[in-house]
Amino acid sequence: MSFYDDRILPHLINLACSAKPTRKQREKIVHRAYGDVLEIGFGGGLNLNHYDGNKVRRVFGLEPSEGMRNSAARLIAESDIEVELIDLPGEEIPLDDNSVDSVLVTYTLCTIPDAVAAVRGMRRVLKSGGHLFYCEHGKAPDQGVQKWQRRLNPGWRRISGGCNMDRDIPALLREGGFDIEDDNRMYIPGIRALSYNYWGAAR
């Protein structure tokens, strides 16, 4: 891993992902997780403060970046929630079938190289009747914004750790085997190519 990926990029990602509009999006969805939770793309631990400690037993935090895991250490130490970090990418979930009550994925499906494979893995480990809760940015509904997303995406992906601006999040979830129960979408404040958000629940 390069110096940029290990030391600089985690700070940039934490800065961007802790901005007020993004934080408000996390507040809408993270508190809905329950039981044993698999969080895909644990990152710097920015979701920890939004979990409902009365509903969550523990969190399995899947995070392949050493820099991101290091940046999460302080928040994990300060949290009352039990966290077990897993040093693997989203396509490799080392948990048993039907072993978690809920899955949480926030601002991560944009980055996973094989997002559909990752979603299928989430479905595999989720108990029957369990929920996947998601909050992601992705493909905008407006043709003009889509055009800019396509233009900017190659360069953006190189400097942002593989983040894609224009993934169709509901389509990825459905292709991975989920039925979406709660589908919300809107632009949040920010650069329009990066600010169209999807959030909700799937089973």
N, C-alpha and C positions, 0 to 999 in steps of 0.2 A: 504494500500500500504506500502511496506517495505521501510526502510531507503535507501537501495540500489536502489530500483526502483525510489524513489522520489528525492533523492539527488545526487547519484553517476551516475546512468545510463544516465540521460539526458546530463551530461557533456561528458560522453564517446561517446554517439551518436552524439552530436554536433561536437566533435573533429573528429570523423571518417567521418561524412557526409560533413564536410567542407574542407576535404583534396583536393588538387589541381585536381586530376583526376575526382573526383566526382563533384567538382565545375564546371569543364569544361562541364560535362554532363548536369548539370542544365542550363548552358548558352545556350545549344542547344535547349532546349524545353520550358522553363518557359516563355520566351518572346512571345511565340505564343498564350498564353491564352488571352482571351478578354471578355469584358462586365462584367456581374456579374459572378464571378468565385467561384466555390466550390473547395477548396483545401483539399484533404483527407490526414490526417496525417500532420498537419501544423508544428508539431515539434517545433524546436527552431526558426522558422521564417527564415530559411536560403534561402528560395526562394524569399523573399521580394525584395532584391536588383536586381533580374533578371526580375521582371515584367516590362512590358512596360506601364508606367503610362498614356500614351496617348491612350491606348486601354482598360485599365481595369477601371471599375467604382468602384468596391469594391470586397473584398475577404471574403468569408465565410470560416473560418479556422477550420476544424473539428479536434479536438485533445483531446483524453480522458485522457492524462497524465497531472496531475497538475504540476509536475516537469518540463515537456516540455513547458507548457503554461507560467510558471514563467520565464523560460529561454528565452522565446520569447519577453518578455515585453519591453526590451530596443530597440530591432529592430523595433517593432511595433511603439513605441513612436517616433523613428527617421524617419519613413517612411511617405511619402506623400499619400500612398494608404490607403484607409479606410479598416480596418480589423474588422470583427466580429467573435470572437472566440466562438466555440461551444464545450461544454464539453460532448462529446458523442463519442463512438467508431464508426468505419467505417461502421458497419452493421446497425447503427441507424442514419439515416440522417433526421433531423427534418425540412425539407424544402418541399414546395409544389411540386406537379408534374409539369414538364415543367417550372421550375422557374429560372434556371441558363443558361447562354449562353455557358459556357465552364467549364469543370472539369479538375483539375490538380492533378495528383498523382505521387509523386516521392519518391522512396525508402520506400514504405509503404505497398504495396501488399504482400511483404514478411512476414509481421508481423501480419496482420489482421487474426484472427482465421478462420472466414468463409469468405474468400476472394470473393467467387462467389456471396454470398448474398450481400456483399458490392458493387460489380460491378453492380449488378442488381439495387441496390438503386441509384447508380450514373446515370444509364440509365433512371430511373424513373424521376429524378429531372432535367435532361438535356432537354432543348428545342429541338423540332424537327429541325434538321439541325445543331445542336450544335456539338461541338467536345470534346472528351476526349483526353487530352495530357498526355503522360506517360513517365517516365524514371525510370527503375527498374533494379535491379540485379536479377539473377535467374539461372535456369538450364543451364549448359554448354553443348555445342554440342559434346564435346570429352568424350568418354567412361571412360578414365582414370580419368578425372576431376570429372565426375559424380560419380564415385566410391568413391572418397574422400568426395564429398559433402554428399553422403549418410552416410558415416562413421562419419563425424564430426557434422552433423546436430543436433542430439539429445543434445549433450553437448553445442553446440553453441547456440541453441535455449534457453537453461536455463539461460545463462549469458548475452544474448543480447536483452532481452525484448520480446522474442518470434519470432525473426527473423529466417526465413527459407532460407537456401542457394539454394535450388533446385526447386523452383516453376517455372512452365512453364507459363510465363507471357502472351504470346499471347493466349494460350489455355484458361487461366482464363478469359481474356477479351471476347473471343468468347463465352465461356459458359455463361457469364453474359449478352450476347445479343448484343455485339458490332461487327461491321465490321471494320477490321483494314485497314486503307488507306495508312499509312506510317510506314513501318516496317524496323527498323535499328538494327543491332546487332554487337557487337564486345567485345573482352576483353579490359578492360582498365588497366592501370598499377596497380599492387597490387597482393594480394594473389589470385591465379587463381580460387580457390573454391568460392571466393566472388566477383570476378571482371568481370564476364560475364554480359554485360549490354544489355538491350533492351530499345529502345526509339522510339517514333513516335506519331501518331495520329489515333484515331478511331472515328466512328460515329455510 
